[in-house]
């Protein structure tokens, strides 16, 4: 039976995915009036302000990171900038659901990168799931086909940058506050995008555009907050698959807001990618359970040996 904490965690994760997708929707709308880098820069400033407001009571911004954390924070900022630019460039030119489906390959790409770069053990089952999942991405992209959009390659590039961002986050020291890392990432992205935007034609920001940017920053902040709450409340194996509810939001918002109806190829590819991602979550959970059971058994054996050795040493 699913625990109440897991149910709450799953619900929070689904809500978080709605926040992320609504952020993407607001940004796609604002691109009608503002340039890419101008919109990213202004959203980054608004998001930084929201993080500062939340951090005032928690006092997590007054933190001095170690040299190692500074290095990985820098890599995380690079990953966030690259993923934002690439993914938002993709949704500017292609349907929201198509681009969102492609980036669902992130868990598969992250597993592969962790094996190749960090040396984590990955068995043939997960390698097979990765291969099938990437085949699903190719079905969505359809290189060489009549419906091929070169902008879908921007979404593929976004996956690579997101992997860099997430791998860097894994290397943070345990004492690094999450809000501090989020603030540095948001501010770094805003500074970079703003600097690029100043070299181009700066468009006047009217009330409608400002409202969309505020909504985008709010939804993004909302998504970050509830995804953290979800992972802290529920078990990872139960909560993580609910990340894929973002596909439902992307399809619904794409149809309702933009009139974008995904074709059969996109839906087929998305189903393959999501299915392989969920299988990967399942396999990783099974391996974690086995490792935990092995550790418990080893600890029990050591305890039993210690107890049995006690009387013998006393007799001597």
N, C-alpha and C positions, 0 to 999 in steps of 0.2 A: 504493500500500500504506500502511495506517495505521501511523504510527510508534509505538514502544513508549511514548513520552511521552504521545501522544494517547490510547492505550489506558488508561494509568494515570490520565490526567486524566478521561476519561469514566467510569472506574470510581469514582474519588473523587467525581465529581459525583453519580453515582447513589447512593452511600453517603450523601452530604450530604443529598440529598432524603429519604432514609429517615429521617435524624436529624430533619429539620424536621417530617416527617409524624408521627413518633413523639412529638415534642414536643406537636403539636396533639392527638394522641390522649390523652396523659397529662393535658393541661389539660381536655379534654372530660370525662374521668373525674373529675377533682378538683372540677369544678363541682357535682357531686352533694352535696358537703359544704361548700364554701366559695363565697363571693361572687366575682363577676367581678374587681373591683378588688383585693380581698384576695389572690386567687390570682396576679394579674399582679404586684402589688407584691412578694410573697414570692418569686416566681420571679425577678424582676429582681434582688433582693438576692443570691440564690444564684448567679445568672449573673455578677453583678459580682464576687463572691468568686472564682469560677473564673477569670475574666479576670485578676484581681490575681495569683493563684497562677502563671498562665502568664507574666505580665509581669515577675515578680520577676527572673528570669534575663536577660530581654531589656532591662530597664530602659527601657520605653517609656511608662510612666505619668508620669514626671517630664518633662513637655513643656509649654512655654508657647506656646499657639497665637496666631497673629496675630488682629487684630480681624476680618479678613475670615473667617478660619476659625471664629472664635467665632460669627459670624452664621450661617454655613452649618451648624455643629454644632447650633445652636439649632433651625434648620429641620429638621435630621435627627431631632432628639429629638421634635419635634412630629409629624413624619411617622410615627415609630416608635410613639409613644403612640396616635395615631389609628388606625394600621393594626392594632395589637394589640387595642385595644378593639373596633373594628368587626369584625375577622375572628373573634375569639374569641366575640363576641356572636352572630355568624352560626352558628358550629359548635355553640354551646350549644343553639340552637333548630332546626337543620336538619342533614341528613346531611353527614358529613365530605366525601364525594366531591363533592357539589354545590357546597359552598363552595369547595373546592380547585379545582374546574374553573373557577369564575368568576375566581379570581385568576390563572389562567394567561393572562389578557388583559394582564398587566402589561407584557411586552415590547412589545405593540402600543400600549398607552397611553403607554409611555415614549417610543417613537418619535414618536408624535403630539405629545406635550408638548415633546420636544426640537425639533421643527420649529416649533411655535407660539411657544414661549417662548425657546428658545436660538437660533432662526434656522437650525437645521441643515437642509440640503437633503434633501427627501424627494420621490421621483418618484411618478408616477401608479400604478406597480405596488404600491409599499408602501402608498400611500393606499388602494388597492383592497383589499389584504390586511387593513388595519386595519378597513375598513368590513365586510368579510365576517366577520372575527374578532368584532367587536362584535355582529353579527347572531347569531353562535354563542352569545354571552353571553345575548342575549335569548331564545334557544331554551331555555337552561338556566333562566333566571329565569321565563319565560313569564308576563309581566304580564297580568292579566285572565283567565288560564286557571284551570281548576278546581284544578290542582295548585300554583297560585302561593302562595309563602310570602313575606310582607313582610320576613322576616328575611334573604332573599337580597339585599335592597338594602343590608344592612350589609356584605356581601361586596363589593358593587359600590363602596361608599364606601371600603372598605379598599384597593381598587385605587388610588383617587385619592391616599390618604395614602402608599401605597407608592411611587407615582411621585414625590411630594414628597420622600420620604426618599432615593430613588435619584438624583434630579436634584441634590439638595443634596450628596450624596456625590461626584458628578462635579466639583463646584466646589471641592473641597478642594485645598489646595496639595500639591505632590508630597512635601514633607517631613513631612506630618502622619502619624504612625504609625497603622496600622490598628487596633492594639489599644487605643490611646488613644481613638480615635473610638468603638470598640465599648464601651469602659468607660463613657464619658460617656453614650452612648445608653442602655445598660442601667441605669445608676444614675439617670439622669433619669427614665426610665420607672418605675423602682421608687419613687422619691420621689413622683412625681405620683400613681400608683395607690395607694400607701400613704396619702397625705394624703386622697384621696377615700374610701378604705375606712374610715378612722377616723371619718368623719362618718356611717357606717352601722353596722349591727349587725355587730360583729366576732365571727366564729365561732371556737370553740376548734379548734386544729389538732391532730388526733390523729396517731398514728404512720403510719397508712395514707396520710392526706392529705400528710403531710410527705414520705413516701417518693415519692409521685407527683410532688410539686413538685421534689424533688431529681432525679428521673428526667427531668422536663420540662426543667429547667435544663441537665442533662447532655447530653441529646439536642440541645438548641438550640445549646449550645456546640460539640458534636460536628459539627453541621451547618455552623456558621460556619467551623470550622477546616478541614473537608474541602472546602468550596466554595472557600476561598481557595487551598488546595493545588491543587485542580483547575485553577483559572484560571492559576496560576503555572506549572504543568507542561505543560499542553496548549494547543493553539491554540484561540482563542475560538470560531471557527466550528465546530470539531469537538466541543468540550466543552459549549458552551452548550445545544444541543438536548437534552442529557441531563437538563436541569432538569425536563423534562416527565415523567420517570420518577416524579415525585411523584404523578402521577395513578394510576399502578399501585399505589403504596403506599396511597394514600387509598382506593381501591376495595377493596383486600384488607383493610386494617385496619377499614374501615367495615363490611364483611361479617362478619369474624371477631370483632371486639370488640363492635360495636354492633348487628349484625344488620341493617345498612342496605344494601339492594340497590338500586343506581341504576337508574332506568327508562330506556327507550329514548331519550326526549327528552334526558335529561342526557348520556347517552353520545354521542348525535349532536352536541349542542352542544359537548361537550368535544373531540370529534374535530375539529370545525371550528376551534375556538380554537387547539388545539395545532398543527394543520396550518398555519394562517396565521402563527402565531408562528414555526414552523420555517422557513417561506418568508421571513419577514422577516429571520431570522438569515442565511439563504442570500444574500439580496440585499445585506445590509450587508457580508457577507464579499466578495462579488464587487466591490462598489464600493471596498472597501479595497484589494483586489488591483489594481484598475485605477489607483487613486491611487498606489499604491506603484510600479507599473510606469511610470507617467507621470513620477514623481520620478526614477526610475533613468535613464529615457531623457533627461530634461532635464539631469541631472547628467553623463551621458555626452557630450551635445552641448556643454555648457560646457567639459568637459575637452578635447574634441577641438578646440574653437575656441581654447582657451588654448595647446594644443600647436602648432597651425598658426600662431598669431600670434607665437610665440616666435622662429622663424627670421627672419621678416620684420622684426621690431624689431631683431634682431641685425644684419641687412644694412644697416639705416639707421645 
